[in-house]
Amino acid sequence: MDMNNIANRRDFIKSGISSGTALVIGFFVPLRSAAHASSSMQDEAFKPNAWIRITADNRITVLVEIPEMGQGPRTADAMILAEELDADWSTIRVEQAPVIPEIYHHLITGGSGGVETAWSYMRLAGAQAREMLRRAAASKWGVPTAECRTENSTVIHTPTARRFTYGQLVEAAAKLPTPRKEDIVLKQAKDFGLIGKPLPRVDVPAKVDGSAGFGIDVRLPGMLFAVIARCPYFGGRLISFDATAARAIPGVKAVFPVPPLGTIPKVIYNANCAGGIAVVADSTWSAIQGRKALKVSWDKGPGANETTESLRKMMLQHAAGPPSFVAVDQGDALKALSGAAKKVEATYELPFQAHATMEPMNTTVYVRDGSVEVWSPTQIGAIAQQEIAQLSGLPGDKVNVHMTFCGGSFGRRYQWDFVAEAWQVAKEVKKPVQLVWTREDDIQHDFYRQHSYHHMAGGLDDRGSPVAWSHRIVSTPIRSVFDPPERLKDPKHVAAQELGGADVLPYAIPNCRLDYSPANSVVPRAWWRSLESSFTACAMECFIDELAHAAGRDPLAFRMGLLQERRLLRAVMWPDNPPLDTSKFRSVLELAAQKSGWGKPLPPRHGRGIACHFSFGSYIAHVAEISVDKNGTVHVDRIVSAVNCGTVVNPDGVRAMTEGAINYALTPVLAGEITIKDGAVEQSNFHDYQVLRISSAPEVEVYIVPSNEAPQGMGEPGVPPLAPAVGNAIFAATGVRLRRLPIDAKLLQKLGAV
């Protein structure tokens, strides 16, 4: 990547966009092989807004704000705009929008909201340009604009069939005022030509031929490479180090301590950067070898006695004691439980999980006099810019952040610790520096998914109908990692990101209770793919299966019986989110069951399990087919998924994200687990943190429910129902309920499941 000579582009772009003559530059991803437009073509470009550039050769450039992490925004968002523009898709190329928050307000992605967020502003941007081109053509012909229509990057005069390509109208359209939002008419769904079609991803060719630029691919003249020796104990600190041997390693240029980030003022929120010792060299290899040669003494800190077992004991105590917060108290669940004809109780435990992205954390930073330039595989370009500005004391417009391709994120790149560390190193050496995390760094210094423990209780009447539901959640809360002590005095605030999904029960049970108790831990936690729904859905959908079994009912029929009446249910913790529509919940359950062959007999030691969940505005049901071999090893053979996510922009994208979510979610089901000893992570790489291998990936079928409603979240919603579907299938195959993930084959053997 040639990243030179762009330090002053911010002022140029800002002034250009305001005047309608900007040369908007960014990361170029061609839809097909084509030469770059000439500079004269660029000068003649029609730029009606910050997202479109059309040149006289009829080429259209679309700038996409949402960073590309594998979820496909450069395709989906460009499709949305191209639909309203009536563009010829083959002429479109896509660029990453520059990190200029004053112009682009969606330079961050999270919560599966990329398409949902872009739906409105990208449609408007395309429609604005279309209207201006129609008006330009009408003016040149001297006819009413109403007589002009658009299709395939062409304006057509309907009565005479005369036509102009968009490129032929560039000069005339550029002279017109941008239409007001209220004067723009968007297309109706019945008129869509691109939206809903399975188009190939625009970023795939570059990723296949190796030309795609990920953060770790950045190369600059004279750049150096760095790694940091971090304290392995959470909350620990550096006592002393001897760098004599490290400095003797060929290629090592510098070794120096990096202070904990918490000691630097004006940080917006805690990045959990504990500092360490930086080793800077002329190659990553030399830097790593230099780090290995360090002699370091660490203070283990206040968490030295924490272990997975000690944390589990604390959680059991909290599960048995009074809650800190009651989120749902509908009817009188405790009284109904005591009077129920049959009472069912169960516990579920889900341990810490790493994000385990394929591209480890990295960032390249160049600190010049009066400016900082950053190249990072981040999903929070605008926040990263703001944080580096505050850390450096520079105004935001002097911090230039380039968002590169990301090799996966799953929530990890929503943190900015690795960006800040790179700045800490670069400001000392005054040269471009790429800070690289090794796989060991990534596994042992992550922001992990919370460890959670669930105590469930349910009551059935004498007809087998549920009359009570009680759910106690104990977890290591995220908010206590990031928030000051005064905020943590509010128990609802502490619980806010621990109860999602559990606070809106789709099943019609008259007496319900949900409460919470936090467990303290030194382990850093943050948002993991699908947030808390990844563990709340597991407990809920496994337990509804247990109630069905206790009632002597088929699990699907039992669920359907509790979803007969259509209800719109608001989440207690996040009431402004879209409500859960029980009719949609029911429809995806029915579709997944139908397509899976639910009820058809299977061979011995094979089983089907079903689960459904509503998250990020979308509904997904999975049916898992599994088999258990004679050694107790569980094989997930097939997953059938039904999805309702509103309007589908690119069906291939929805299928790919569902397939990816399923395979990602299988890691914590089958093998993945982060355990703690002496306040440190025991795992270090993929040999002991076992991510899913391709040989274990199931056959996946994805069925999409047609909808004309606004798009909802995708990417993450496929995760939550996967674990309970597999767990319920294991019970169907073996008669054994698993209470803790990941699956323990030895336990299945011990319990006589094989």
C-alpha positions in Angstrom: 0.0 0.0 0.0 1.4 3.4 -0.9 0.2 5.5 1.9 2.6 8.5 1.4 1.7 12.1 0.8 -1.8 12.0 2.2 -1.4 13.7 5.5 -3.2 16.8 4.3 -6.0 15.2 2.5 -8.6 15.9 5.2 -8.7 19.6 4.5 -8.8 19.0 0.8 -11.7 16.6 1.0 -13.7 18.7 3.4 -13.4 21.8 1.2 -14.1 19.8 -1.9 -17.2 18.0 -0.7 -18.7 21.3 0.5 -18.3 22.7 -3.0 -19.2 19.6 -4.9 -15.8 19.2 -6.6 -14.0 16.9 -4.3 -11.7 14.2 -5.5 -12.7 11.7 -2.9 -9.9 9.1 -2.4 -9.9 5.8 -0.4 -9.0 2.2 -0.7 -9.9 1.0 -4.2 -11.6 -2.4 -4.6 -12.5 -3.0 -8.3 -15.6 -4.9 -9.2 -13.8 -6.1 -12.3 -10.4 -5.5 -13.8 -10.2 -1.9 -15.1 -7.7 0.9 -15.3 -8.0 3.8 -13.0 -9.8 6.8 -14.5 -7.4 9.5 -15.7 -6.9 12.6 -13.8 -8.9 14.6 -16.4 -11.8 12.2 -15.8 -11.5 12.8 -12.1 -11.6 16.5 -12.6 -14.9 16.1 -14.6 -16.5 13.9 -12.0 -20.0 14.5 -10.8 -20.1 14.4 -7.0 -23.6 15.1 -5.8 -22.8 14.0 -2.2 -20.0 12.3 -0.2 -20.8 8.8 -1.3 -20.9 9.0 -5.1 -18.5 10.0 -7.9 -19.4 9.5 -11.5 -16.9 10.3 -14.3 -17.4 11.1 -18.0 -16.4 7.5 -18.9 -19.6 6.3 -17.1 -17.7 4.8 -14.2 -19.3 5.1 -10.8 -17.4 5.1 -7.5 -19.2 4.4 -4.3 -17.7 5.2 -0.9 -18.8 2.9 1.9 -18.4 4.0 5.5 -18.8 0.6 7.3 -15.4 -1.1 7.6 -15.0 -4.4 5.8 -14.3 -7.2 8.3 -15.6 -10.1 6.2 -19.3 -9.3 6.6 -19.6 -7.7 3.1 -20.6 -4.0 3.6 -18.7 -3.0 0.5 -21.1 -5.1 -1.6 -24.4 -4.7 0.3 -24.1 -0.9 0.9 -23.0 -0.3 -2.7 -26.0 -2.4 -3.8 -28.3 -0.2 -1.8 -27.0 3.0 -3.4 -26.8 1.5 -6.9 -30.4 0.4 -6.6 -31.7 3.9 -6.1 -29.2 5.3 -8.6 -30.4 2.8 -11.3 -26.8 2.1 -11.9 -25.2 -0.5 -14.2 -23.6 -2.7 -11.5 -20.7 -3.6 -13.8 -19.5 0.0 -13.9 -19.3 0.4 -10.1 -16.2 0.3 -8.0 -16.1 0.6 -4.2 -13.8 2.6 -1.9 -13.5 2.8 1.9 -14.7 6.2 3.0 -12.0 8.3 4.7 -12.2 8.7 8.4 -13.7 12.2 8.5 -16.4 12.1 11.2 -17.6 15.6 10.3 -18.7 14.2 7.0 -19.2 10.5 7.5 -21.2 9.6 10.6 -21.1 5.8 10.4 -17.4 5.0 10.4 -18.0 2.4 13.2 -19.7 -0.9 13.0 -21.0 -3.2 15.7 -24.2 -4.9 16.8 -24.7 -6.3 13.3 -26.1 -2.9 12.3 -24.2 -2.2 9.1 -26.9 -2.7 6.4 -29.6 -1.6 8.8 -27.8 1.7 9.3 -26.8 2.2 5.7 -30.3 1.5 4.4 -31.6 5.0 4.7 -28.7 7.2 3.9 -27.3 5.1 1.1 -30.7 5.0 -0.6 -31.1 8.7 -0.2 -27.6 9.3 -1.7 -28.4 7.2 -4.7 -31.8 8.8 -5.2 -30.4 12.3 -5.0 -27.9 11.6 -7.8 -30.6 9.9 -9.9 -32.8 12.9 -9.6 -30.1 15.3 -10.5 -29.2 13.3 -13.6 -32.8 13.2 -14.7 -33.0 17.0 -14.3 -29.8 17.4 -16.3 -31.1 15.3 -19.1 -34.4 17.0 -19.2 -32.7 20.4 -19.3 -30.5 19.3 -22.3 -33.5 18.0 -24.2 -35.8 20.9 -23.1 -38.5 18.5 -21.9 -40.3 18.0 -18.5 -38.3 15.9 -16.0 -41.4 13.8 -15.5 -40.9 12.4 -19.1 -37.4 11.1 -18.2 -36.7 7.8 -16.5 -33.5 6.0 -15.6 -32.2 2.5 -16.0 -28.8 0.8 -16.3 -26.8 4.1 -15.8 -28.8 5.8 -18.5 -31.5 8.5 -18.6 -34.2 7.8 -21.2 -36.7 10.3 -22.6 -39.8 8.0 -22.6 -41.8 9.6 -25.5 -38.9 9.6 -27.9 -36.5 6.9 -26.5 -33.6 9.4 -26.7 -31.0 8.6 -24.1 -27.9 9.9 -22.3 -25.5 7.8 -20.3 -24.7 9.1 -16.9 -21.2 9.9 -18.0 -22.6 12.2 -20.7 -24.5 14.2 -18.1 -21.6 14.7 -15.6 -20.9 18.3 -16.5 -24.5 19.4 -16.7 -25.5 17.5 -13.5 -22.6 19.0 -11.5 -24.0 22.5 -12.0 -27.4 21.6 -10.5 -28.3 22.1 -6.8 -28.7 19.0 -4.7 -32.4 18.2 -4.3 -33.9 18.5 -0.8 -34.5 15.3 1.1 -38.3 15.9 1.1 -38.3 16.2 -2.7 -36.7 12.7 -3.2 -39.0 9.8 -4.0 -37.5 6.4 -3.1 -38.3 3.2 -4.9 -41.0 0.8 -3.8 -39.8 -2.7 -3.1 -41.7 -4.1 -6.1 -39.4 -2.0 -8.3 -36.1 -3.2 -6.9 -33.8 -4.6 -9.6 -30.6 -5.2 -7.6 -31.7 -5.5 -4.0 -32.6 -9.1 -3.4 -30.3 -10.5 -6.0 -27.4 -12.8 -5.0 -24.5 -10.8 -6.3 -20.8 -11.8 -5.9 -18.9 -10.0 -3.2 -16.7 -7.1 -4.5 -13.9 -7.8 -2.1 -13.5 -11.5 -2.9 -11.2 -11.2 -6.0 -8.6 -9.2 -4.2 -8.7 -11.6 -1.2 -8.3 -14.5 -3.5 -5.4 -13.1 -5.6 -3.6 -11.7 -2.5 -3.9 -8.0 -3.5 -6.3 -7.1 -0.6 -4.6 -4.9 1.9 -5.2 -6.0 5.5 -3.7 -4.1 8.4 -0.8 -6.5 8.8 0.1 -6.0 5.1 0.9 -2.3 5.5 4.4 -1.4 4.4 5.9 2.1 4.5 9.4 3.3 3.6 11.8 3.0 6.5 9.2 1.4 8.8 10.1 -0.6 11.9 8.3 -3.5 13.6 7.4 -3.9 17.3 6.1 -6.3 19.8 5.3 -5.7 23.5 6.1 -8.0 26.4 2.9 -7.6 28.5 2.3 -8.7 32.0 0.7 -12.2 31.8 -1.2 -11.6 35.0 -4.3 -9.4 34.8 -3.9 -6.4 37.0 -0.2 -7.1 37.5 2.7 -4.8 36.8 6.3 -4.6 35.7 8.9 -4.7 38.5 12.1 -4.8 36.5 13.7 -6.0 33.3 17.1 -6.7 31.8 17.3 -6.0 28.0 21.0 -6.7 27.5 20.4 -10.0 25.6 17.5 -8.5 23.7 19.5 -5.6 22.4 22.1 -8.1 21.2 19.7 -9.8 18.8 20.5 -8.8 15.2 17.9 -6.3 13.9 16.8 -5.0 17.3 16.8 -1.2 17.3 15.3 -0.3 20.6 13.9 -1.7 23.9 12.0 0.5 26.3 9.1 0.3 28.8 5.6 1.3 27.8 3.6 2.8 30.6 0.1 1.5 31.5 -2.4 3.5 29.5 -4.4 4.3 32.6 -1.6 6.7 33.7 -2.2 8.9 30.6 -4.9 11.5 31.2 -8.0 12.3 29.2 -8.7 8.7 28.1 -12.3 8.5 27.1 -12.8 5.0 28.4 -10.5 2.3 29.9 -8.7 0.4 27.1 -7.2 -2.0 29.7 -3.6 -1.3 28.3 -1.4 -2.5 31.1 1.9 -1.5 29.6 5.0 -3.6 29.3 8.3 -3.6 27.4 8.4 -2.7 23.7 11.0 -4.3 21.4 11.5 -2.5 18.1 13.3 -4.1 15.2 13.8 -4.1 11.5 11.5 -7.1 11.2 8.7 -8.8 13.2 10.9 -11.9 13.6 13.8 -9.9 15.1 11.4 -8.1 17.4 9.9 -11.4 18.6 13.3 -12.9 19.2 14.3 -9.8 21.1 11.3 -10.2 23.3 12.1 -13.8 24.0 15.6 -12.7 25.2 14.2 -10.3 27.8 14.6 -11.1 31.5 11.5 -9.7 33.2 10.2 -9.7 36.7 6.4 -9.2 37.1 4.2 -8.5 40.1 1.2 -10.7 39.8 -1.1 -8.1 41.3 -4.4 -8.4 43.1 -5.8 -11.2 40.9 -3.0 -13.7 41.6 -5.3 -16.1 43.4 -8.0 -16.1 40.8 -8.6 -19.4 39.0 -11.5 -20.8 37.0 -12.4 -23.0 39.9 -12.4 -20.1 42.4 -14.6 -18.1 40.0 -17.0 -20.9 39.6 -17.3 -21.3 43.4 -18.1 -17.6 43.7 -20.8 -18.0 41.0 -22.4 -20.9 42.8 -22.6 -18.8 45.9 -24.2 -15.9 44.1 -26.7 -18.2 42.4 -27.9 -19.4 45.8 -28.0 -15.9 47.4 -30.1 -12.8 46.9 -29.9 -11.1 43.6 -28.5 -7.6 43.1 -31.1 -6.7 40.5 -34.5 -8.0 39.5 -35.2 -7.2 35.8 -38.5 -9.1 35.3 -41.1 -9.9 37.9 -44.3 -10.8 36.0 -47.0 -12.4 38.1 -45.5 -14.3 41.0 -43.1 -16.9 39.7 -41.8 -18.0 43.1 -45.4 -18.7 44.4 -46.3 -20.4 41.1 -43.2 -22.6 41.4 -44.1 -23.7 44.9 -47.6 -24.6 43.8 -46.7 -26.3 40.5 -47.7 -29.9 39.9 -44.1 -30.5 38.6 -41.0 -28.4 39.2 -38.0 -28.6 37.0 -34.6 -27.1 37.8 -31.4 -26.9 35.8 -28.1 -25.1 35.7 -25.9 -24.1 32.8 -22.4 -22.8 32.7 -20.5 -21.1 29.8 -16.9 -20.1 30.4 -14.7 -17.3 29.1 -14.2 -17.3 25.3 -11.6 -15.6 23.1 -12.4 -13.8 19.9 -9.6 -15.7 18.1 -9.6 -13.6 14.9 -7.5 -15.0 12.0 -5.6 -11.7 11.7 -4.1 -10.9 15.1 -4.3 -7.4 16.4 -1.9 -4.9 14.7 -1.6 -1.3 13.8 0.9 0.9 12.0 1.5 4.4 13.3 3.7 7.2 12.0 4.1 10.1 14.5 5.3 13.3 12.7 5.7 16.8 14.1 2.2 18.0 14.6 0.4 15.0 13.1 -0.3 11.3 13.5 -1.1 8.8 10.8 -2.7 5.5 11.6 -3.3 2.3 9.5 -5.4 -0.1 11.4 -7.7 -3.1 10.9 -10.2 -1.5 13.3 -14.0 -1.4 13.3 -14.1 1.9 15.1 -12.2 4.3 12.9 -13.9 7.4 14.3 -13.3 6.4 17.9 -9.7 5.4 17.2 -9.1 8.8 15.8 -10.7 10.5 18.7 -8.7 8.5 21.3 -5.4 9.0 19.6 -6.2 12.7 19.4 -6.8 12.8 23.1 -3.8 10.8 24.0 -1.5 12.8 21.8 -3.0 16.2 22.6 -3.5 16.9 18.9 -6.7 18.2 17.3 -8.7 15.4 15.6 -8.1 16.7 12.2 -4.4 16.1 12.7 -4.9 12.4 13.3 -5.4 10.6 10.0 -6.8 7.0 10.4 -6.9 4.6 7.5 -9.3 1.6 8.0 -7.8 -1.4 6.2 -9.5 -4.7 5.6 -9.9 -6.7 8.8 -9.2 -10.4 9.1 -12.2 -11.0 11.3 -13.3 -9.2 14.4 -16.3 -10.7 16.2 -16.2 -7.7 18.5 -12.5 -7.7 19.3 -11.7 -4.8 17.0 -14.3 -2.6 18.8 -11.5 -2.1 21.4 -8.7 0.4 20.7 -6.0 -0.9 23.0 -3.8 -2.2 20.2 -4.1 1.1 18.3 -3.1 3.1 21.4 -0.1 0.7 22.1 1.1 1.3 18.5 1.0 5.1 19.1 2.9 4.7 22.4 5.7 2.9 20.6 5.7 5.1 17.5 6.0 8.4 19.4 9.2 7.2 20.9 11.0 6.1 17.7 9.8 8.9 15.3 9.5 6.4 12.4 6.6 4.4 11.0 6.1 1.4 13.3 3.9 -1.6 12.9 2.9 -3.1 16.2 2.1 -6.8 15.8 0.4 -9.1 18.3 1.4 -12.8 18.0 -1.2 -15.5 18.3 -0.1 -16.0 21.9 -0.6 -12.2 22.6 -4.1 -12.4 21.1 -5.2 -15.4 23.1 -3.7 -14.3 26.4 -4.6 -10.6 26.3 -8.0 -10.5 24.8 -11.2 -8.9 26.0 -13.1 -12.2 26.6 -16.7 -13.1 26.5 -18.2 -13.1 30.0 -18.1 -16.3 32.1 -21.8 -17.0 33.0 -23.7 -19.3 35.2 -27.5 -19.8 35.0 -29.9 -21.3 37.5 -33.3 -22.1 35.9 -36.5 -23.2 37.5 -39.8 -23.9 35.8 -43.2 -25.2 36.9 -45.8 -27.2 35.1 -49.5 -27.6 35.9 -51.2 -31.0 35.9 -51.8 -30.8 32.1 -48.1 -30.2 31.4 -48.5 -26.5 30.7 -45.8 -24.2 32.1 -47.0 -21.8 34.8 -43.7 -20.4 36.1 -40.3 -19.5 34.7 -37.4 -18.3 36.8 -33.9 -17.4 35.5 -31.0 -16.3 37.7 -28.0 -15.1 35.8 -24.6 -14.8 37.4 -21.8 -13.4 35.2 -18.6 -11.4 35.1 -20.1 -8.1 33.9 -18.6 -6.0 31.1 -19.5 -2.7 32.6 -17.2 -3.2 35.5 -14.3 -3.3 33.1 -15.0 0.1 31.5 -16.9 2.2 34.0 -15.8 4.3 37.0 -16.8 3.1 40.4 -19.7 5.6 40.8 -21.5 4.2 37.7 -21.1 0.7 39.1 -23.2 1.6 42.1 -26.3 1.3 39.9 -27.2 -2.5 39.8 -29.3 -2.0 36.7 -26.4 -0.4 34.8 -24.1 -3.3 35.8 -26.6 -5.8 34.5 -27.5 -3.9 31.4 -25.2 -5.9 29.1 -25.7 -9.3 30.8 -29.4 -9.9 30.4 -30.1 -9.2 26.7 -32.3 -11.9 25.2 -33.3 -13.2 28.6 -35.4 -10.1 29.3 -37.9 -10.8 26.6 -39.3 -14.3 26.8 -41.3 -15.2 23.7 -43.1 -18.1 25.2 -46.5 -17.4 26.9 -45.8 -18.3 30.5 -47.9 -16.3 33.0 -45.4 -16.0 35.9 -41.8 -15.0 35.0 -38.8 -13.8 36.9 -35.4 -12.8 35.7 -32.7 -11.6 38.2 -29.0 -11.0 38.2 -25.9 -11.1 40.4 -22.5 -10.0 39.3 -19.3 -11.9 40.0 -16.0 -10.0 40.3 -13.1 -11.0 38.2 -9.7 -9.5 37.1 -10.2 -11.0 33.6 -11.0 -8.2 31.0 -14.3 -8.7 29.3 -16.0 -7.1 26.4 -18.4 -7.7 23.5 -18.1 -11.1 21.9 -20.0 -12.1 18.8 -23.8 -11.7 19.6 -23.1 -10.1 23.0 -24.8 -11.7 26.0 -27.3 -13.5 23.7 -24.6 -16.0 23.1 -25.1 -17.3 26.6 -28.6 -16.3 27.6 -30.1 -18.0 24.5 -28.3 -21.2 25.4 -29.8 -21.4 28.9 -33.3 -20.4 27.7 -33.6 -22.7 24.7 -32.1 -25.6 26.5 -34.4 -25.1 29.4 -37.6 -24.8 27.3 -36.5 -28.2 25.9 -36.2 -29.6 29.4 -39.7 -28.4 30.3 -41.0 -30.0 27.1 -39.4 -33.3 28.1 -40.9 -33.0 31.6 -44.3 -32.4 30.1 -43.9 -35.4 27.8 -44.2 -33.2 24.7 -42.3 -32.9 21.5 -39.9 -29.9 21.8 -41.2 -28.2 18.7 -44.9 -28.8 19.5 -44.3 -27.6 23.0 -42.8 -24.3 21.7 -45.6 -23.9 19.2 -48.2 -24.3 21.9 -46.7 -21.3 23.7 -46.6 -19.1 20.6 -50.1 -19.4 19.3 -51.1 -15.8 20.1 -49.3 -13.0 18.3 -47.7 -10.6 20.8 -45.3 -7.7 20.4 -42.9 -7.9 23.4 -40.5 -5.1 24.4 -37.1 -6.0 26.0 -37.0 -4.8 29.6 -33.3 -3.7 29.5 -33.4 -2.1 26.0 -37.1 -1.0 25.5 -36.2 1.2 22.5 -35.1 -1.8 20.4 -37.5 -3.4 17.9 -40.1 -5.6 19.8 -40.1 -9.3 19.5 -43.0 -10.4 17.3 -44.0 -13.9 18.3 -45.6 -14.7 14.9 -42.2 -14.2 13.3 -40.5 -16.2 16.0 -43.0 -19.0 15.3 -42.6 -18.8 11.5 -38.8 -19.4 11.5 -39.3 -22.3 13.9 -41.8 -23.8 11.6 -39.6 -23.3 8.5 -36.5 -24.7 10.0 -38.4 -27.8 11.3 -40.1 -28.4 8.0 -36.8 -28.1 6.0 -34.9 -30.3 8.4 -37.4 -33.2 8.3 -38.3 -32.8 11.9 -39.9 -35.9 13.3 -38.4 -38.3 10.8 -36.5 -41.2 12.5 -32.7 -41.2 12.8 -30.2 -44.0 13.4 -29.1 -44.8 17.0 -26.9 -42.3 18.7 -28.1 -39.6 16.2 -30.4 -36.8 17.3 -32.1 -33.5 16.3 -32.4 -30.4 18.4 -34.1 -27.2 17.7 -33.6 -23.7 19.1 -34.7 -20.2 18.2 -33.7 -16.7 19.2 -34.5 -13.0 18.4 -31.5 -10.6 18.5 -30.5 -7.4 16.6 -34.0 -7.3 15.2 -33.7 -10.6 13.4 -35.2 -14.1 14.0 -33.2 -17.2 13.5 -34.0 -20.9 14.2 -31.6 -23.7 13.9 -32.2 -27.4 13.8 -29.0 -29.4 14.5 -28.4 -33.0 13.5 -25.6 -34.6 15.5 -24.1 -38.0 16.0 -22.1 -39.4 19.0 -19.4 -42.0 18.3 -18.4 -44.8 20.6 -15.7 -42.5 22.3 -18.3 -39.9 23.2 -17.2 -37.5 20.6 -20.0 -35.4 19.2 -20.1 -34.7 15.5 -22.3 -31.9 14.3 -23.4 -33.3 10.9 -26.0 -30.8 9.6 -27.5 -27.5 10.6 -30.8 -26.2 9.0 -31.4 -22.6 9.6 -34.4 -20.3 8.9 -33.8 -16.5 8.9 -36.1 -13.5 9.0 -34.0 -10.4 8.9 -36.3 -8.0 7.0 -35.5 -7.0 3.5 -32.5 -9.0 2.2 -30.1 -6.8 0.2 -27.9 -9.7 -0.9 -29.1 -13.2 -0.2 -25.7 -14.7 -0.7 -24.4 -12.3 2.0 -27.1 -13.4 4.5 -26.4 -17.0 3.8 -22.7 -16.5 4.2 -23.1 -14.6 7.5 -25.4 -17.3 8.8 -23.0 -20.1 7.8 -20.1 -18.1 9.3 -22.0 -17.5 12.6 -22.8 -21.2 12.8 -19.2 -22.3 12.4 -17.9 -19.6 14.7 -20.4 -20.6 17.4 -19.3 -24.2 17.2 -15.9 -23.4 18.7 -17.3 -22.8 22.3 -19.6 -25.7 21.9 -17.1 -28.4 20.8 -13.8 -27.4 22.3 -13.0 -23.7 22.9 -12.5 -22.6 26.5 -10.4 -19.9 28.3 -9.4 -21.0 31.7 -7.6 -19.0 34.4 -4.8 -20.0 36.8 -3.0 -17.5 39.1 -4.8 -14.6 37.4 -3.5 -15.5 34.0 -4.9 -17.3 30.9 -3.7 -20.9 30.6 -4.2 -21.2 26.8 -1.8 -19.7 24.3 -2.5 -20.8 20.8 -4.8 -23.0 18.6 -3.3 -26.2 20.0 -4.9 -25.6 23.4 -7.7 -23.1 22.4 -9.3 -25.3 19.8 -11.2 -23.4 17.2 -13.4 -25.3 14.7 -11.5 -27.1 12.0 -12.9 -27.4 8.5 -13.1 -31.1 8.9 -15.6 -30.6 11.7 -17.7 -28.1 9.9 -21.3 -29.3 9.3 -23.4 -29.2 6.2 -25.4 -26.0 6.5 -28.7 -25.1 4.8 -30.1 -21.6 5.1 -33.6 -20.6 4.2 -34.7 -17.0 4.1 -38.1 -15.7 4.9 -39.2 -13.1 2.3 -39.9 -9.7 3.7 -40.4 -6.1 2.6 -39.7 -4.6 6.0 -36.6 -2.6 6.7 -33.4 -4.7 7.0 -32.4 -5.8 10.5 -29.1 -7.1 11.9 -27.3 -10.0 10.4 -23.9 -11.6 11.2 -24.3 -12.1 14.9 -27.9 -13.5 15.1 -26.9 -16.9 13.8 -24.7 -17.5 16.9 -27.2 -17.6 19.9 -29.4 -20.5 18.8 -26.6 -22.8 17.7 -25.3 -24.0 21.1 -28.8 -24.9 22.5 -29.8 -26.6 19.2 -26.7 -28.8 19.5 -27.3 -29.4 23.2 -30.8 -30.4 22.6 -29.8 -32.7 19.8 -27.3 -34.4 22.2 -30.1 -35.1 24.6 -32.3 -36.5 21.8 -29.4 -38.8 20.8 -28.2 -39.9 24.2 -30.7 -38.9 26.9 -28.0 -36.9 28.6 -28.2 -33.2 29.3 -25.0 -31.2 29.2 -24.7 -28.6 31.9 -21.5 -27.0 30.9 -19.8 -26.1 27.6 -17.7 -27.0 25.8 -18.8 -30.6 25.4 -16.9 -33.1 27.5 -16.7 -36.4 25.6 -15.4 -38.2 28.8 -18.4 -37.0 30.7 -20.7 -38.4 28.0 -18.9 -41.7 28.4 -19.2 -41.6 32.2 -22.9 -40.8 32.0 -23.5 -43.8 29.7 -24.4 -41.9 26.6 -22.4 -44.2 24.4 
